[in-house]
Amino acid sequence: MTVVVEVPEELSARVPVEQRGPGLDRDSVRLLVSRGTAVSHHAFVELPRLLRAGDLLVVNTSPTLAAAVGGWIGPTRVVVHFSTRGDDGRWAVELRDPDGRGTTRARAGAGAGTEVRLTGGTRLVLEEPLSARGERLWWARVAGDVLGVLREHGRAVRYAYTERDQPLSAYQTVFALPSPDGAGSAEMPSAGRPFTARTVVGLVSRGVQFAPVTLHTGVASGEAHEPPYPERFVVPETSARLIGAVRAGGGRVIAVGTTAVRAVESAAGADGVVRARAGWTDLVVTPERGVRVVDGLLTGLHEPEASHLLMLEAVAGRAAIDRGYEEALRGRYLWHEFGDVHLVLPE
């Protein structure tokens, strides 16, 4: 893999920044800025002055679902993570075991025909693995209204490095919009979390524009760091035109999050032109594939093994990412969805 570092456990952000002390808001996180191998350290509230008039931020409007629901296989308790709704009405799900600390661990041994009784009485049956790559995610047939179950009994997907459950509102970004069909992301598009109304106003006043796209993220692999599975996305006509206009005018296209990169690069043709597109994307952005549209990226700090780092390398090059992560560790930046963020800009 590209970056080989060990992230100390104490650098995991365990609670949202606004819960760490009085007077703090979402934009109170730190901001590491990489321009090539040159690195500087900032507060996120400085973002408007670090960008320039004519820049464009591509933001993901997908809302976060309460995608974790308790259930039972016979007498055994399990937790079901609802990942993605398929076109045929089935759901891709991951079964997890409660770990006794309010979070979960990977579960082995489930197979086709396994029946799960969910809290509230709804039942699901595993039918087939989502992919030949493994049996972590399964297509399941659910006898009932899944979105209703999530609204009534679900909670946000939570991982072991966090301290406690949080309300779903803690996992919504300022850009989140309800989807017409109730769809959303199993995990928060977390690069947008530090934005507040104050930040957005500051950026607009600076002459920075916003292009909304949607990509509904599935459940990531906390243990195996698998590449992403196909995900549903939309790049609307207005955003496609705006991206084209900014590029033609010499502005920079900066994606807010790896999900925004995946969406906009999936809508770009071989000629680099972004066109309105909606559907499923199985694109994995790698250094070999490169990027056709994105000039920069605002993103969280990812585990060294995560496939997201291939995307960062595609945007900025290996030397820049190695240097940035070295500085993030030295500067004691915080990792994961409630942590600090990294702005990667062209040299």
C-alpha positions in Angstrom: 0.0 0.0 0.0 1.1 3.6 -0.4 1.5 4.9 3.1 2.9 2.7 5.9 2.4 4.3 9.3 0.9 3.2 12.6 -1.8 5.5 14.0 -1.7 5.5 17.8 -5.0 4.7 19.5 -5.1 8.0 21.3 -5.3 9.8 17.9 -8.7 8.4 17.2 -11.4 11.1 17.6 -13.8 9.5 20.1 -16.5 12.1 20.2 -17.5 15.1 17.9 -15.4 18.2 18.4 -18.3 20.2 19.7 -18.4 17.8 22.7 -14.8 18.3 23.7 -15.1 21.6 25.4 -17.2 24.8 25.8 -17.6 27.1 22.9 -16.5 24.6 20.3 -18.4 24.0 17.1 -18.0 21.6 14.2 -15.6 24.0 12.5 -13.3 23.9 15.5 -11.3 21.0 14.0 -7.8 21.4 12.7 -6.9 21.6 9.0 -3.7 20.2 7.5 -2.9 21.7 4.1 -0.7 20.0 1.5 0.6 21.7 -1.6 2.8 19.1 -3.1 5.2 18.2 -0.3 4.9 21.6 1.3 2.7 21.3 4.4 1.1 24.0 6.6 -1.1 23.8 9.7 -4.4 25.7 10.2 -7.7 25.8 11.9 -10.7 24.8 9.7 -12.2 28.2 10.1 -9.4 29.6 8.0 -10.6 27.6 4.9 -12.2 30.7 3.2 -8.9 32.5 3.0 -7.0 29.4 1.9 -9.2 29.1 -1.2 -9.6 31.8 -3.9 -12.4 33.3 -6.0 -13.3 31.0 -8.8 -12.7 27.8 -6.9 -15.4 25.3 -6.8 -16.2 22.9 -4.0 -18.0 19.7 -5.0 -20.1 18.5 -2.0 -22.1 15.3 -1.3 -25.7 15.9 -0.3 -26.4 12.3 0.8 -28.1 12.2 4.2 -26.9 9.6 6.8 -29.3 6.8 7.7 -29.7 5.2 11.1 -28.4 2.1 9.4 -27.6 -0.2 12.4 -30.5 -2.3 13.8 -30.4 -5.0 16.5 -31.7 -8.4 15.8 -31.5 -12.2 16.6 -30.5 -15.3 14.8 -32.4 -17.8 16.9 -31.5 -16.9 20.5 -28.2 -15.1 19.5 -28.1 -11.3 19.4 -26.7 -9.7 16.3 -26.5 -6.2 14.8 -27.4 -5.7 11.2 -25.8 -2.8 9.2 -28.0 -1.9 6.2 -25.6 -0.9 3.5 -27.3 -0.4 0.1 -30.8 -0.9 -1.4 -30.7 -2.7 -4.7 -32.8 -2.1 -7.8 -34.7 -5.3 -7.1 -35.8 -4.2 -3.6 -33.2 -6.3 -1.7 -30.7 -4.8 0.7 -27.0 -5.4 1.0 -26.5 -6.0 4.7 -23.6 -6.9 7.0 -24.1 -9.0 10.1 -22.1 -8.1 13.2 -21.7 -9.4 16.7 -22.2 -7.1 19.7 -18.9 -6.7 21.5 -20.3 -5.9 24.9 -19.0 -2.3 24.7 -21.8 -0.8 22.7 -20.0 -1.5 19.4 -19.6 -4.6 17.2 -17.1 -7.0 15.7 -17.0 -8.9 12.5 -19.2 -12.0 12.4 -18.3 -15.2 10.7 -20.4 -18.2 9.7 -23.6 -16.7 8.2 -24.7 -18.3 5.0 -27.5 -18.3 2.4 -30.9 -18.9 4.1 -29.9 -17.4 7.4 -32.9 -15.7 8.9 -32.6 -12.6 11.2 -35.5 -11.3 13.3 -35.0 -7.6 13.7 -36.1 -5.4 16.6 -39.8 -4.6 15.9 -40.5 -8.0 14.4 -39.4 -7.5 10.7 -37.5 -10.5 9.3 -34.8 -10.7 6.7 -33.2 -13.7 4.9 -29.7 -13.8 3.5 -29.8 -14.9 -0.2 -26.3 -14.5 -1.8 -23.0 -12.7 -1.2 -22.8 -9.2 -2.7 -19.5 -10.0 -4.4 -17.2 -12.9 -5.1 -14.6 -11.0 -3.2 -16.0 -12.3 0.1 -19.0 -12.9 2.3 -19.0 -9.7 4.5 -22.0 -8.2 2.7 -25.0 -10.2 1.6 -28.0 -9.5 -0.5 -31.0 -10.0 1.8 -34.7 -10.1 1.2 -36.6 -8.1 3.9 -40.2 -8.7 4.7 -41.2 -5.2 5.5 -40.4 -1.5 5.2 -36.7 -1.2 5.9 -36.7 2.6 5.9 -39.5 2.6 8.5 -37.5 0.1 10.6 -34.5 2.3 10.5 -36.4 5.4 11.4 -38.1 3.6 14.4 -35.4 1.3 15.6 -32.1 2.2 13.9 -29.1 4.1 15.1 -26.0 5.4 13.4 -23.3 2.9 12.5 -20.6 3.2 15.2 -17.1 1.8 15.4 -15.0 0.7 18.4 -12.8 3.8 18.5 -15.8 6.0 19.4 -16.7 6.6 23.1 -20.5 6.3 23.0 -23.6 6.4 20.8 -24.4 9.7 19.2 -27.7 11.1 17.9 -28.2 10.7 14.2 -27.9 14.5 13.9 -24.2 14.2 14.8 -23.7 12.3 11.6 -25.5 14.7 9.3 -23.6 17.3 7.4 -24.7 20.8 6.6 -25.1 19.7 2.9 -27.4 16.7 3.6 -30.7 16.8 1.8 -33.6 14.3 2.1 -33.7 12.0 -0.9 -37.0 11.7 -2.7 -37.0 7.9 -2.2 -35.7 8.0 1.4 -32.3 6.6 0.4 -29.1 7.8 2.1 -25.7 6.7 3.3 -24.9 4.0 5.7 -21.9 6.0 6.8 -21.6 9.8 6.9 -19.8 11.6 4.1 -17.6 12.9 6.8 -15.4 15.4 5.0 -18.4 17.7 5.0 -18.9 17.5 8.7 -16.7 20.5 9.7 -18.7 22.9 7.5 -21.1 25.2 9.4 -23.3 28.0 8.0 -20.6 30.4 9.1 -18.0 28.6 7.0 -20.3 28.4 3.9 -21.1 32.2 4.1 -17.4 32.9 4.4 -16.6 30.8 1.3 -19.4 32.4 -0.7 -18.2 35.8 0.3 -14.8 34.9 -0.9 -16.2 33.9 -4.4 -16.0 30.2 -3.9 -18.9 28.2 -5.5 -20.6 24.9 -4.6 -21.6 22.1 -6.9 -23.9 19.5 -5.2 -23.7 15.8 -6.2 -25.0 12.7 -4.4 -23.3 9.5 -3.6 -24.9 7.1 -1.1 -22.1 5.4 0.7 -22.3 1.8 1.8 -20.9 0.1 4.9 -17.1 0.2 4.9 -15.0 -2.7 6.1 -13.4 -1.8 9.4 -11.3 -4.9 9.5 -10.3 -5.8 6.0 -10.1 -2.4 4.3 -11.8 -3.7 1.1 -12.1 -1.5 -2.0 -15.5 0.2 -2.2 -18.5 -1.7 -3.7 -20.8 -0.2 -6.3 -22.7 2.7 -4.9 -25.6 4.8 -6.2 -24.8 8.3 -7.4 -26.2 11.4 -9.1 -24.4 14.3 -10.8 -27.1 16.8 -11.9 -27.0 18.8 -15.0 -26.5 22.1 -13.2 -23.5 20.8 -11.3 -22.0 19.2 -14.5 -22.3 22.6 -16.3 -20.9 24.5 -13.4 -17.8 22.2 -13.2 -17.3 22.7 -16.9 -17.6 26.5 -16.6 -15.1 26.6 -13.7 -12.6 24.5 -15.5 -12.9 26.6 -18.6 -12.4 29.7 -16.6 -9.2 28.5 -14.9 -10.8 27.8 -11.5 -9.9 24.8 -9.4 -12.4 21.9 -8.8 -11.9 20.7 -5.2 -13.9 17.7 -4.0 -15.2 17.6 -0.4 -14.6 14.0 0.4 -13.6 10.9 -1.5 -17.3 10.2 -2.2 -17.5 13.4 -4.2 -14.4 12.4 -6.1 -16.0 9.1 -6.9 -19.2 10.7 -8.1 -17.8 13.4 -10.3 -15.1 11.2 -11.8 -17.7 8.6 -12.6 -19.6 11.3 -14.6 -16.5 12.3 -16.5 -15.9 11.0 -20.0 -12.5 10.1 -21.5 -12.4 13.7 -22.7 -12.5 14.9 -19.1 -15.9 16.6 -19.6 -18.4 16.0 -16.8 -22.0 15.2 -18.0 -25.1 14.7 -16.0 -25.3 11.1 -14.9 -27.2 8.9 -12.4 -27.0 5.2 -11.6 -24.4 2.9 -10.0 -20.7 3.4 -10.0 -18.1 0.7 -9.5 -15.2 3.2 -10.1 -12.1 2.8 -7.9 -9.8 5.8 -8.4 -6.2 4.7 -8.4 -2.9 6.3 -9.3 -2.9 4.2 -12.5 -6.3 5.4 -13.5 -5.7 9.0 -12.3 -8.3 11.8 -12.1 -9.8 13.7 -15.0 -11.6 16.5 -13.2 -10.6 17.0 -9.6 -7.7 19.4 -8.9 -7.8 19.1 -5.1 -9.5 17.2 -2.2 -10.6 18.0 1.3 -10.8 14.8 3.2 -10.5 13.2 6.7 -7.5 11.3 7.8 -7.8 7.6 6.8 -6.2 4.5 8.2 -3.0 3.7 6.4 -4.4 0.5 4.8 -7.6 2.2 3.5 -8.3 2.1 -0.2 -9.1 5.8 0.0 -5.4 6.5 0.1 -5.1 5.3 -3.4 -7.5 8.0 -4.4 -5.4 10.6 -2.5 -2.3 9.4 -4.3 -4.1 9.7 -7.6 -5.0 13.4 -6.8 -1.7 14.5 -5.3 1.0 11.9 -5.8 2.6 9.6 -3.4 5.3 12.0 -2.1 2.7 14.5 -1.1 0.5 12.0 0.8 3.5 10.4 2.5 4.6 13.9 3.6 1.2 14.9 4.7 0.6 11.9 6.9 4.0 12.2 8.4 3.1 15.7 9.5 -0.3 14.7 10.7 1.2 12.1 13.0 3.9 14.5 14.2 1.3 17.2 14.8 -1.0 14.9 16.7 -4.0 15.3 14.3 -7.1 13.3 15.1 -8.3 10.5 12.8 -11.7 9.2 11.7 -15.1 10.8 11.1 -15.0 13.2 14.1 -11.4 14.1 13.6 -9.4 16.7 11.8 -9.2 17.2 8.0 -6.7 17.4 5.2 -6.8 19.8 2.3 -4.8 18.6 -0.7 -4.1 21.4 -3.3 -2.0 21.5 -6.4 1.5 22.8 -5.9 
